[in-house]
């Protein structure tokens, strides 16, 4: 098994170096696993172990993008950045409460952080070049971002520019940044918008939130995008309960770091045995409320009347896949971790601080609520 990178960064408050290394290894393993699942969905490798993935969580998920099927990203990795929320349970074990295929904000300035620069330098070697000039990176910020969090001009010294979608355009199958002195070729793009609406020519999205023609630039290999779009199906909470078995099948390893206890009701035998009183379980939507499926607010089973529980059982019998059950969290405060992976499969992690709102997205009785 490969080893995580030797880059060490401070972890959550009170966590020693050995525990932080253990957390980094556990999150890096999850990232490798989810990357393997994403590659099987979009660009399967005949030589890689084939894992039986639930269709309802992959091709049936609204985040799957068929237009990107078969597109092999540069470096072969689908995932290069992930966000994890972790917390320590009452017995002292660190658990993953949720994860996201998108990098979280606030994001440190890459040129000022050695962990980010070490990771970025690995990917920079894969960037397409324009003559002899070094690759230029753009960090794509949300359209609503009013001010850049980095000192003006400092990022340009490292060949990295913050920009919004409206600052970028495609000409002759190449991506350009509009600057005060003209157009500048973009070789690498880090998407921190928090969503996958990147190309209004191929997606139903607001033109102001996307870059017309970007997908064609990706197909032609003219820009390196971290992370590629179409990965949000991996963010469904149902995966937390499936990952231990998938890790054995895909990586031939045991999952190092446990998750919040979760059960996907797409497995018919699950919901009749769990939809009962006394366990304190929550019913969560498997899919986001994206207009393809009707959403619902998370429900605590113990708060439901007998009639309401019968109604939920009827819904699960008709479409169990859209429901996920999870145990309540009564442990410590969640922390948000940004995890990186290089093209060679090495991993590192950066603690961003306490999670402002947990990726589990339901209220907990002890510490926080979404």
N, C-alpha and C positions, 0 to 999 in steps of 0.2 A: 504494500500500500504506500502511496506517495505520502510525503510529509507536508504539513503546513509550513508556511514560510517562517523564517527566523525573526521576522519583524515583530517586536513586542510593543504593545501599547497599553496604557492604563485601562483597567476594567472598571466595573461599577464600584462604588464606595465600599471599602471594607473587604474587597476581594484581593487575595494575595496573588503573586505571579503564577504559582502552580495551578490554582483554581482557574485563573484567567486563561492559561494555556489549555486547560481541559475544556473550557467553554469555547475557545477559538477552534479547537479540534472538532468539537461536536457540531458547531455551526457550519464549519467548512465541509464536514462530511455531508450534512444535509444539502448544502449547496451543490456539491458534486452529484448527489442523488437526484435532486430536482433538475439539474442540468441534463442528466442522462435521460430522465423522463421527457423533458422538452425536446431533446434531439430525436427520441424515438417517435414523437408525435409529428414533427415537422420534416426531419431529414434522417429517417432510420438508416442505421448502419447494419448491413447483413452480418457483420462479424461481431456485433455487440449482443449481449444477452437480451432476448426478447421478453418483455414483461407484459402480462395481461393487464392492461389499464382499463378502468371503467369508461366506456364511451360517453356516458352522461357527464363525466368530469373533464373530458378532453374535447373530442370533436363536437359533442353536444353542448359545450359551454359557449356562452355568447362571446367570450373573449378570444375564442379560436379564430384565426384569420386564414381562411383557405387560400387567399392570394399569395401567402408567404410559404405555402407548402413546397418543399423541395429546395428552398433557398438556404444554402449552407452559409452561415455567417463566417466572416474572416476569423481564423484561428480555430474554427470548429466548435467553439463554446457558444451556447445560447445564453447562459447566465454569466455575467461578470460582476454584477452588483446585486446584493439582496439586503433587505431590512428585516431584522428579527426583533421581537419583543420577548425578553426572558425575565424570569423572576425566580426567587428562591422559595421553595415550599417549606411548610412547617418542620419537615424532617431534615432540612438542610440541603436538599437536592435542587439543582438548578433545572428549570423546565422551560421549554419554548411555549409561549402562549399564542403566538401567531407569527406569520411571516408575510412579506410582500416582495414581489418581483421588481418593485420600483425602489429606487434609492430615496431615502427620507430627507426632508428639509427640517432644520437648517443643515446645510452642507458646508464643511470646512473648505477654505480656499485651497485647491490642490497644490498650488505653488508654495504654500506655507506649511504643508503637512508632509512629513517624510514618508508616512505610510501610503498616502495617496500618490505621491510622486513615484515611489518605488513600484506601486501597482501600475500606474499610468505608463511608466517607462517600458514595462514589459509589453504592453499593447501597442506602444508607439512604433515598435519595429514592424508591425503588420500594416501600418497605415499606407495607403497609396501615396506616392510622392509626385510633386510637380517640379520637375527639374531638380535642381540641387538644394532648393529651399527646405528647411526642416518642416515636419508636419505641424499644421496648425489645428488646435482643438477649440471647439465651442462647447460651453456648458449651457444647455437649453433650459431657461428658467420659465416658471409659469407666467402667463400673460398678465396676471394680476400683480406680479412683483413690481413694486414701485421703485425700489432702490436696490442697487447691487450691494451685497454684504462685504465686498472686497474693496480695498482702496483703489481709486481710479488710476489706471495705468500700470499698477503693479502686476496684474495678471498677464499683461501683454509681454512682459519680460520673460515669462516662462512659456510663451506660445499658446496661452490659454485665454479665451475671451468669453465672458458671459454674454448671452444674447437671448432675445425672445424669438418666437417663430416668425413674427413680422419682420425681423432683421435679416432673415435668411431667404434665399431664392435659388431656384434651379435654372441653369442655363447650359445647354448642350450636354445633358446628362451628368452635370457636375454641380456640387453644392457650393454656394458662395455666401459670404457674410458681407452685408452692406456696411461700409465704414465711411468716415468723413473724407477719406482720400480715394474712394472707389471700392470696387469689389475685390474681396480676398478669398481665395480658394480655401474651403474647409476640408480637412482630411479626416478628422475624428470628431464625433458628436456624442456627448453624454447627455441623455435625456432626463431632466429632473422636473418635467412638467407634471408628472404624477399620473399621466393617462396615456392611452395608445392612439389617440386621434392625431395622427402625424401627417397624413396625406389626404387632402380633400378631393383629389382626383380619383381615389380608390376607396374612400371611406365617406360615410355620411357624417360630415362634421363641419363645424364652423371654419371657413377659410382662414380666419384670424388665428385659429388654434393649430393650424397645420402648415406644412410646407409642400406646395403643389409640386408633384413629380419626385418626391423623396424616395418612394418605393422603387422607382425605376433606377435611381442612382444606386440604391442598395443592390439591386439585381446585377448591375454592371460592375459592382465592386469598386465604386469610385469614392466611397466614404465608409469609415468604420464606425458603426453605431453601437454604443453600450448603453443599456441592453437593447437587443432587438425587440420590436413590438410583438404582441400576440402571446405573451407569457402570463397574463393575469389569470388564466384558468388555474395556474398553480397556487393561487392565493386562497382558493376555497378552503374553509376550515375543515372540510371533510378529509383532506389529505392527512391531517395530523394523526388520525386514527389508523390510516393505511400505511404510513411510512415504515413502521418496523418490518412488516412483511415485504414491502417493496425494496427495502434496503438489502435484505437477504437475497432477493431475486436479482436485483440489478447490479449490486456491488459485491455480493457474497460477503457481506459484513453485517455485524449487529449494530443497530442504531445506538450511537454513543450517548445521546442526550435525550431524555424522555420529553414528551409533550404534555400539554394539558389534556386530560382524559377526554376523548372525542369518539363519537360513533356516527358513521354515515348511514342514514336511513334508506339509501339506495340499495343496501343489502337487506332483502326481505325479512330475514330472521332478526334484525336488530330492533326495530321500533316496538314490536309487541312486548319484548322483554324489558324495555327500558322506560316506556311511557307509564310510569307508576309513581306513586307518592313516596315521600320520605328520602329520596336520593338527592334532592335539591338541584336536579338537572335543569339545564336551559335548552330550549328549542331555538336554534339559530337558522337563518336562511343560508343555504349552501351557495346560492348564486347572488350576485349583486342585483339591485333593482334597476335593470338596464332597459326596461320596456319589453324585453322578450318574455320574461316571466314576472308574474306579480310578486312583489316583495311583501314582507311582513316584519313587524317589530319582534325582536327576541322575546320569548315568553318563558317564565319560570314555571315548571311543571307543577310545583307545590302550590302555586297561586291559582291554578285552574280549578273550576268546579268539575263535578263528575260529567255534567253535560258538555262542558268545554273540552274536557279530555277526550270524550267520545268523538267530538267534532274534529279534534286534531288527529285522532287515530284514523278517522275516515279520510282526511286529507292525505295522510301518509300512505294509506293503502292505495290511494289513487295516483300519487306522485311522490313516493318516498325520497327520490333523489334530491329534491329541492329542500330537504330538511336535514339538519345535522344536530345531534345532541351533544352537549358538553357539560362537564362537571363545573361547579362554581369555583372561583379562585379565592382562596382565603389565606394565601401566603403573602410574601413581601411585595414591595413596590416594584412594578415592572421597569426594566431598563431597555433602552433602544440601542441596538447594535447594528452598525453598518459593516457588512462582510464583503470581501473582495475575492475574486479568483482571477488568476493570470491565465494566459493561453496554455501554459504548461500544466495547469491544474493545481498550482500552489495557492494557499489561502492565507488571509490575514484578516484582522477585524479591528474595528475602531468603535469605542463606546461613545455615543452621542449624548448620553445623560439620561435622566428619567424620561420614560415614555410620556409624551403629552396626552395621548389618548391611545389606549391599547388597541392592537390589531385584532383582538378578540371581539371588540365592538359590542359587548354587552355588560350591563352593570354587575358589579360584584359587591357583596355585602360589607367588605372590610376596608378596601383601600381606594379604589378609583372607579370611575364610570366613563363610558364613551359618550 
